[in-house]
């Protein structure tokens, strides 16, 4: 009963803070953007639920409902990836460089440092840091740090976090798509973990629910400032709750998730995800579900 009351209070606080922050964001001229239909909307609105989630994790860690290490990892992922995403959102000047491959090629061939390349590099550094932190506290002390096994775990974790962040970013090109993607991943994640770790997801779930009406009504876009931290936090969460406890063993479910993320990156580089969704009626229906016509 006590935990249920705390959950309600924390969720209510996150919802309220998200709505207040979003109201303030709507009055920021610097964040005004045009959406895919050419309508004036507010961009980088994902900052509203990112900041609220950080406060939510602080409260949950303080009450002992979320481990300080995991809470710290989620807060770092939110702030680090959110800052990189905001930088990319505000710059928005490299129309000729699209996707991670485009930004990488712009650097290798033209020696051009785009904000997308900075986000790519910074995201990789952040993912490595988070993976090192996570596997420093989540694997048995019998596994020596910097051993071959530990380094392989670090690489696996870093790749998963980075690809998870980019996967949500790939979805954030139409209203509600990134939100639905995050909610779907969360549903699958909780199924695999048998509901364990739901406290850690509560702030992001409450924040995204509070933000969702503005996105579904095409009044706001979460931008990279919202989609990147959403994906990174999910990556951190699954590494905390899908690994075998204190074993240092990567589960089959994690390998499948990584394979799905890799396949999506390759697919998005070769084809238009939006055009293919339009061609498949069930996906088109799901994509447009709840979105203002």
KEDO-965900 format. One record per residue (C-alpha): residue number from 0; residue in three letters; z, x, y. Coordinates in steps of 0.001 Angstrom, whole numbers, plus 500000, padded with zeros to 6 digits. Layout:
BEGIN
+-----+-----+--------+--------+--------+
!   k !   r !     zz !     xx !     yy !
+-----+-----+--------+--------+--------+
! NUM ! ALA !      Z !      X !      Y !
...
+-----+-----+--------+--------+--------+
END
This chain:
BEGIN
+-----+-----+--------+--------+--------+
!   k !   r !     zz !     xx !     yy !
+-----+-----+--------+--------+--------+
!   0 ! UNK ! 500000 ! 500000 ! 500000 !
!   1 ! UNK ! 500912 ! 502814 ! 502374 !
!   2 ! UNK ! 497632 ! 504621 ! 501693 !
!   3 ! UNK ! 495645 ! 501410 ! 502239 !
!   4 ! UNK ! 497295 ! 500959 ! 505642 !
!   5 ! UNK ! 496501 ! 504565 ! 506593 !
!   6 ! UNK ! 492884 ! 504117 ! 505471 !
!   7 ! UNK ! 492518 ! 500992 ! 507619 !
!   8 ! UNK ! 494109 ! 502663 ! 510637 !
!   9 ! UNK ! 492028 ! 505845 ! 510375 !
!  10 ! UNK ! 488805 ! 503864 ! 509841 !
!  11 ! UNK ! 489628 ! 501609 ! 512807 !
!  12 ! UNK ! 490329 ! 504640 ! 514993 !
!  13 ! UNK ! 487051 ! 506308 ! 513994 !
!  14 ! UNK ! 485104 ! 503083 ! 514613 !
!  15 ! UNK ! 486665 ! 502626 ! 518054 !
!  16 ! UNK ! 486114 ! 506266 ! 519040 !
!  17 ! UNK ! 482512 ! 506160 ! 517837 !
!  18 ! UNK ! 481768 ! 503033 ! 519866 !
!  19 ! UNK ! 483406 ! 504475 ! 523008 !
!  20 ! UNK ! 481530 ! 507763 ! 522621 !
!  21 ! UNK ! 478261 ! 505951 ! 521998 !
!  22 ! UNK ! 478756 ! 503889 ! 525159 !
!  23 ! UNK ! 479162 ! 507122 ! 527107 !
!  24 ! UNK ! 476096 ! 508698 ! 525461 !
!  25 ! UNK ! 473973 ! 505746 ! 526606 !
!  26 ! UNK ! 474662 ! 506820 ! 530206 !
!  27 ! UNK ! 473496 ! 510422 ! 529759 !
!  28 ! UNK ! 470009 ! 510888 ! 531307 !
!  29 ! UNK ! 469610 ! 514221 ! 529514 !
!  30 ! UNK ! 469597 ! 512421 ! 526155 !
!  31 ! UNK ! 466940 ! 509822 ! 526967 !
!  32 ! UNK ! 464018 ! 509974 ! 524534 !
!  33 ! UNK ! 461015 ! 507976 ! 523361 !
!  34 ! UNK ! 461010 ! 506751 ! 519780 !
!  35 ! UNK ! 458016 ! 506487 ! 517439 !
!  36 ! UNK ! 456907 ! 503307 ! 519231 !
!  37 ! UNK ! 457150 ! 504874 ! 522681 !
!  38 ! UNK ! 460285 ! 502871 ! 523551 !
!  39 ! UNK ! 462974 ! 504412 ! 525744 !
!  40 ! UNK ! 466050 ! 505083 ! 523618 !
!  41 ! UNK ! 468986 ! 507464 ! 523676 !
!  42 ! UNK ! 468644 ! 510553 ! 521481 !
!  43 ! UNK ! 471225 ! 512767 ! 519745 !
!  44 ! UNK ! 473416 ! 509664 ! 519402 !
!  45 ! UNK ! 474724 ! 511031 ! 516117 !
!  46 ! UNK ! 477160 ! 513018 ! 518260 !
!  47 ! UNK ! 479182 ! 509805 ! 518463 !
!  48 ! UNK ! 480092 ! 509667 ! 514785 !
!  49 ! UNK ! 480208 ! 513453 ! 514323 !
!  50 ! UNK ! 482975 ! 513890 ! 516904 !
!  51 ! UNK ! 484831 ! 510821 ! 515645 !
!  52 ! UNK ! 484699 ! 512068 ! 512056 !
!  53 ! UNK ! 486281 ! 515379 ! 513083 !
!  54 ! UNK ! 489217 ! 513494 ! 514600 !
!  55 ! UNK ! 489440 ! 511363 ! 511461 !
!  56 ! UNK ! 489625 ! 514432 ! 509207 !
!  57 ! UNK ! 492342 ! 515918 ! 511397 !
!  58 ! UNK ! 494421 ! 512762 ! 510951 !
!  59 ! UNK ! 493841 ! 512660 ! 507190 !
!  60 ! UNK ! 494707 ! 516345 ! 506772 !
!  61 ! UNK ! 497838 ! 515865 ! 508883 !
!  62 ! UNK ! 498935 ! 513000 ! 506605 !
!  63 ! UNK ! 498212 ! 515110 ! 503503 !
!  64 ! UNK ! 495463 ! 512821 ! 502202 !
!  65 ! UNK ! 492717 ! 515448 ! 502500 !
!  66 ! UNK ! 493212 ! 519108 ! 501649 !
!  67 ! UNK ! 493192 ! 521312 ! 504756 !
!  68 ! UNK ! 490583 ! 523610 ! 503217 !
!  69 ! UNK ! 488179 ! 520770 ! 502464 !
!  70 ! UNK ! 488922 ! 519103 ! 505790 !
!  71 ! UNK ! 488307 ! 522380 ! 507580 !
!  72 ! UNK ! 485006 ! 522871 ! 505765 !
!  73 ! UNK ! 483850 ! 519375 ! 506707 !
!  74 ! UNK ! 484902 ! 519834 ! 510328 !
!  75 ! UNK ! 483145 ! 523185 ! 510548 !
!  76 ! UNK ! 479994 ! 521744 ! 508950 !
!  77 ! UNK ! 479988 ! 518856 ! 511435 !
!  78 ! UNK ! 480482 ! 520995 ! 514520 !
!  79 ! UNK ! 478245 ! 523898 ! 513471 !
!  80 ! UNK ! 475293 ! 521889 ! 512205 !
!  81 ! UNK ! 475756 ! 519310 ! 514952 !
!  82 ! UNK ! 475549 ! 522023 ! 517617 !
!  83 ! UNK ! 472415 ! 523515 ! 516070 !
!  84 ! UNK ! 470864 ! 520073 ! 515847 !
!  85 ! UNK ! 471706 ! 519286 ! 519465 !
!  86 ! UNK ! 470075 ! 522535 ! 520554 !
!  87 ! UNK ! 466888 ! 521554 ! 518741 !
!  88 ! UNK ! 467037 ! 518009 ! 520122 !
!  89 ! UNK ! 467407 ! 519172 ! 523717 !
!  90 ! UNK ! 464690 ! 521822 ! 523538 !
!  91 ! UNK ! 462006 ! 519696 ! 521838 !
!  92 ! UNK ! 459188 ! 521886 ! 523140 !
!  93 ! UNK ! 457541 ! 523177 ! 519969 !
!  94 ! UNK ! 455147 ! 520346 ! 519088 !
!  95 ! UNK ! 452893 ! 522860 ! 517306 !
!  96 ! UNK ! 455628 ! 524042 ! 514923 !
!  97 ! UNK ! 456676 ! 521419 ! 512403 !
!  98 ! UNK ! 458988 ! 521727 ! 509438 !
!  99 ! UNK ! 460888 ! 524782 ! 508296 !
! 100 ! UNK ! 457639 ! 526455 ! 507214 !
! 101 ! UNK ! 456059 ! 525921 ! 510646 !
! 102 ! UNK ! 458986 ! 527488 ! 512472 !
! 103 ! UNK ! 459151 ! 530374 ! 510014 !
! 104 ! UNK ! 455417 ! 531048 ! 510346 !
! 105 ! UNK ! 455679 ! 530897 ! 514144 !
! 106 ! UNK ! 458246 ! 533684 ! 513961 !
! 107 ! UNK ! 456469 ! 535819 ! 511357 !
! 108 ! UNK ! 452949 ! 535521 ! 512795 !
! 109 ! UNK ! 453533 ! 535087 ! 516518 !
! 110 ! UNK ! 456995 ! 536608 ! 516888 !
! 111 ! UNK ! 457919 ! 533313 ! 518530 !
! 112 ! UNK ! 461578 ! 532326 ! 518282 !
! 113 ! UNK ! 461572 ! 528528 ! 518351 !
! 114 ! UNK ! 464738 ! 526440 ! 518498 !
! 115 ! UNK ! 463722 ! 525227 ! 515055 !
! 116 ! UNK ! 463841 ! 528825 ! 513831 !
! 117 ! UNK ! 467269 ! 529284 ! 515443 !
! 118 ! UNK ! 468432 ! 526149 ! 513641 !
! 119 ! UNK ! 466943 ! 527438 ! 510383 !
! 120 ! UNK ! 468662 ! 530822 ! 510721 !
! 121 ! UNK ! 471915 ! 529379 ! 512021 !
! 122 ! UNK ! 471939 ! 526736 ! 509315 !
! 123 ! UNK ! 471538 ! 529408 ! 506661 !
! 124 ! UNK ! 474403 ! 531455 ! 508107 !
! 125 ! UNK ! 476604 ! 528362 ! 508319 !
! 126 ! UNK ! 475751 ! 527360 ! 504752 !
! 127 ! UNK ! 476623 ! 530840 ! 503441 !
! 128 ! UNK ! 479924 ! 530824 ! 505329 !
! 129 ! UNK ! 480840 ! 527371 ! 504000 !
! 130 ! UNK ! 479872 ! 528287 ! 500445 !
! 131 ! UNK ! 481926 ! 531497 ! 500589 !
! 132 ! UNK ! 484923 ! 529590 ! 501952 !
! 133 ! UNK ! 484569 ! 526864 ! 499345 !
! 134 ! UNK ! 484263 ! 529173 ! 496352 !
! 135 ! UNK ! 487028 ! 531420 ! 497622 !
! 136 ! UNK ! 489525 ! 528589 ! 497212 !
! 137 ! UNK ! 487937 ! 526401 ! 494502 !
! 138 ! UNK ! 487378 ! 528842 ! 491647 !
! 139 ! UNK ! 490047 ! 530453 ! 489452 !
! 140 ! UNK ! 491590 ! 533722 ! 490582 !
! 141 ! UNK ! 490469 ! 535194 ! 487255 !
! 142 ! UNK ! 486917 ! 535199 ! 488630 !
! 143 ! UNK ! 486681 ! 538316 ! 490828 !
! 144 ! UNK ! 485318 ! 537763 ! 494323 !
! 145 ! UNK ! 481986 ! 539515 ! 494915 !
! 146 ! UNK ! 481351 ! 539624 ! 491159 !
! 147 ! UNK ! 477861 ! 538655 ! 489995 !
! 148 ! UNK ! 479078 ! 535222 ! 488862 !
! 149 ! UNK ! 480832 ! 534537 ! 492173 !
! 150 ! UNK ! 477812 ! 535671 ! 494208 !
! 151 ! UNK ! 475545 ! 533367 ! 492194 !
! 152 ! UNK ! 477919 ! 530501 ! 492937 !
! 153 ! UNK ! 477830 ! 531426 ! 496616 !
! 154 ! UNK ! 474028 ! 531418 ! 496683 !
! 155 ! UNK ! 473866 ! 528115 ! 494798 !
! 156 ! UNK ! 476333 ! 526481 ! 497188 !
! 157 ! UNK ! 474627 ! 527811 ! 500302 !
! 158 ! UNK ! 471208 ! 526590 ! 499163 !
! 159 ! UNK ! 472588 ! 523162 ! 498271 !
! 160 ! UNK ! 474323 ! 522737 ! 501650 !
! 161 ! UNK ! 471276 ! 523912 ! 503603 !
! 162 ! UNK ! 468865 ! 521675 ! 501674 !
! 163 ! UNK ! 471224 ! 518710 ! 501920 !
! 164 ! UNK ! 471282 ! 519126 ! 505712 !
! 165 ! UNK ! 467489 ! 519352 ! 505882 !
! 166 ! UNK ! 466988 ! 516390 ! 503544 !
! 167 ! UNK ! 468799 ! 514023 ! 505922 !
! 168 ! UNK ! 466824 ! 515591 ! 508753 !
! 169 ! UNK ! 463562 ! 514763 ! 506943 !
! 170 ! UNK ! 464614 ! 511113 ! 506745 !
! 171 ! UNK ! 465505 ! 510807 ! 510418 !
! 172 ! UNK ! 462047 ! 509845 ! 511659 !
! 173 ! UNK ! 462405 ! 506054 ! 511546 !
! 174 ! UNK ! 465267 ! 503701 ! 512451 !
! 175 ! UNK ! 468013 ! 503399 ! 509817 !
! 176 ! UNK ! 466303 ! 505688 ! 507270 !
! 177 ! UNK ! 468746 ! 508606 ! 507537 !
! 178 ! UNK ! 471711 ! 506220 ! 507517 !
! 179 ! UNK ! 470472 ! 504488 ! 504372 !
! 180 ! UNK ! 469803 ! 507862 ! 502792 !
! 181 ! UNK ! 473347 ! 509029 ! 503543 !
! 182 ! UNK ! 474892 ! 505798 ! 502263 !
! 183 ! UNK ! 472817 ! 506010 ! 499077 !
! 184 ! UNK ! 473880 ! 509621 ! 498501 !
! 185 ! UNK ! 477497 ! 508654 ! 499145 !
! 186 ! UNK ! 477270 ! 505805 ! 496616 !
! 187 ! UNK ! 475823 ! 508115 ! 493968 !
! 188 ! UNK ! 478320 ! 510817 ! 494855 !
! 189 ! UNK ! 481311 ! 508521 ! 494373 !
! 190 ! UNK ! 479872 ! 507186 ! 491101 !
! 191 ! UNK ! 479563 ! 510703 ! 489696 !
! 192 ! UNK ! 483048 ! 511694 ! 490895 !
! 193 ! UNK ! 484587 ! 508435 ! 489594 !
! 194 ! UNK ! 485691 ! 507590 ! 493116 !
! 195 ! UNK ! 487582 ! 510832 ! 493637 !
! 196 ! UNK ! 487329 ! 512331 ! 497100 !
! 197 ! UNK ! 486642 ! 509053 ! 498899 !
! 198 ! UNK ! 489248 ! 509916 ! 501516 !
! 199 ! UNK ! 487094 ! 512846 ! 502627 !
! 200 ! UNK ! 484084 ! 510565 ! 503137 !
! 201 ! UNK ! 486009 ! 507836 ! 504964 !
! 202 ! UNK ! 485574 ! 509232 ! 508517 !
! 203 ! UNK ! 481807 ! 509630 ! 508147 !
! 204 ! UNK ! 481400 ! 506244 ! 506498 !
! 205 ! UNK ! 483410 ! 504504 ! 509229 !
! 206 ! UNK ! 481593 ! 506435 ! 511962 !
! 207 ! UNK ! 478110 ! 505740 ! 510648 !
! 208 ! UNK ! 478928 ! 502045 ! 510168 !
! 209 ! UNK ! 480073 ! 501824 ! 513782 !
! 210 ! UNK ! 476954 ! 503644 ! 514999 !
! 211 ! UNK ! 474502 ! 501752 ! 512742 !
! 212 ! UNK ! 473856 ! 498656 ! 514955 !
! 213 ! UNK ! 472402 ! 500823 ! 517738 !
! 214 ! UNK ! 470122 ! 502589 ! 515251 !
! 215 ! UNK ! 469003 ! 499404 ! 513481 !
! 216 ! UNK ! 468221 ! 497767 ! 516854 !
! 217 ! UNK ! 466127 ! 500780 ! 517902 !
! 218 ! UNK ! 468445 ! 501486 ! 520832 !
! 219 ! UNK ! 469441 ! 504963 ! 519674 !
! 220 ! UNK ! 468307 ! 507839 ! 517451 !
! 221 ! UNK ! 470904 ! 510010 ! 515759 !
! 222 ! UNK ! 468644 ! 513052 ! 516149 !
! 223 ! UNK ! 469174 ! 516410 ! 514486 !
! 224 ! UNK ! 472643 ! 516396 ! 516084 !
! 225 ! UNK ! 473544 ! 513601 ! 513659 !
! 226 ! UNK ! 471310 ! 514011 ! 510616 !
! 227 ! UNK ! 471980 ! 517733 ! 510061 !
! 228 ! UNK ! 475794 ! 517458 ! 509991 !
! 229 ! UNK ! 475586 ! 514331 ! 507814 !
! 230 ! UNK ! 473599 ! 516217 ! 505201 !
! 231 ! UNK ! 475665 ! 519400 ! 505460 !
! 232 ! UNK ! 478912 ! 517455 ! 505051 !
! 233 ! UNK ! 477570 ! 515684 ! 501991 !
! 234 ! UNK ! 476630 ! 519055 ! 500510 !
! 235 ! UNK ! 480142 ! 520372 ! 501154 !
! 236 ! UNK ! 481655 ! 517230 ! 499672 !
! 237 ! UNK ! 479699 ! 517323 ! 496387 !
! 238 ! UNK ! 480538 ! 520994 ! 495882 !
! 239 ! UNK ! 484211 ! 520096 ! 496262 !
! 240 ! UNK ! 484131 ! 517066 ! 493969 !
! 241 ! UNK ! 481311 ! 517550 ! 491447 !
! 242 ! UNK ! 482315 ! 521022 ! 490271 !
! 243 ! UNK ! 484468 ! 521215 ! 487142 !
! 244 ! UNK ! 488050 ! 521697 ! 488395 !
! 245 ! UNK ! 488922 ! 525369 ! 488803 !
! 246 ! UNK ! 486207 ! 526431 ! 486374 !
! 247 ! UNK ! 483523 ! 527980 ! 488514 !
! 248 ! UNK ! 480947 ! 526104 ! 486428 !
! 249 ! UNK ! 478057 ! 524278 ! 488080 !
! 250 ! UNK ! 477701 ! 520839 ! 486506 !
! 251 ! UNK ! 474445 ! 519284 ! 485317 !
! 252 ! UNK ! 474730 ! 516704 ! 488108 !
! 253 ! UNK ! 474736 ! 519440 ! 490732 !
! 254 ! UNK ! 471635 ! 521044 ! 489245 !
! 255 ! UNK ! 469868 ! 517667 ! 489249 !
! 256 ! UNK ! 470849 ! 517058 ! 492883 !
! 257 ! UNK ! 469585 ! 520500 ! 493884 !
! 258 ! UNK ! 466290 ! 519860 ! 492063 !
! 259 ! UNK ! 465880 ! 516538 ! 493909 !
! 260 ! UNK ! 466499 ! 518230 ! 497266 !
! 261 ! UNK ! 464003 ! 521009 ! 496480 !
! 262 ! UNK ! 461392 ! 518472 ! 495364 !
! 263 ! UNK ! 461826 ! 516512 ! 498602 !
! 264 ! UNK ! 461349 ! 519647 ! 500732 !
! 265 ! UNK ! 458130 ! 520519 ! 498908 !
! 266 ! UNK ! 456896 ! 516921 ! 499018 !
! 267 ! UNK ! 457553 ! 516618 ! 502768 !
! 268 ! UNK ! 455653 ! 519842 ! 503438 !
! 269 ! UNK ! 452606 ! 518568 ! 501551 !
! 270 ! UNK ! 452548 ! 514846 ! 502349 !
! 271 ! UNK ! 453749 ! 512304 ! 504901 !
! 272 ! UNK ! 456904 ! 510651 ! 503625 !
! 273 ! UNK ! 456505 ! 507797 ! 506118 !
! 274 ! UNK ! 452923 ! 507018 ! 505129 !
! 275 ! UNK ! 453789 ! 507019 ! 501438 !
! 276 ! UNK ! 456771 ! 504719 ! 502007 !
! 277 ! UNK ! 454430 ! 502284 ! 503781 !
! 278 ! UNK ! 452135 ! 502222 ! 500746 !
! 279 ! UNK ! 454918 ! 501259 ! 498285 !
! 280 ! UNK ! 456140 ! 497675 ! 498926 !
! 281 ! UNK ! 459711 ! 498053 ! 497549 !
! 282 ! UNK ! 460271 ! 501240 ! 499573 !
! 283 ! UNK ! 458700 ! 499676 ! 502669 !
! 284 ! UNK ! 460976 ! 496643 ! 502313 !
! 285 ! UNK ! 464060 ! 498854 ! 501938 !
! 286 ! UNK ! 462967 ! 501046 ! 504845 !
! 287 ! UNK ! 462583 ! 498038 ! 507160 !
! 288 ! UNK ! 465641 ! 496150 ! 505882 !
! 289 ! UNK ! 467866 ! 495199 ! 508814 !
! 290 ! UNK ! 465728 ! 496945 ! 511423 !
! 291 ! UNK ! 464759 ! 494941 ! 514521 !
! 292 ! UNK ! 461124 ! 493873 ! 514375 !
+-----+-----+--------+--------+--------+
END
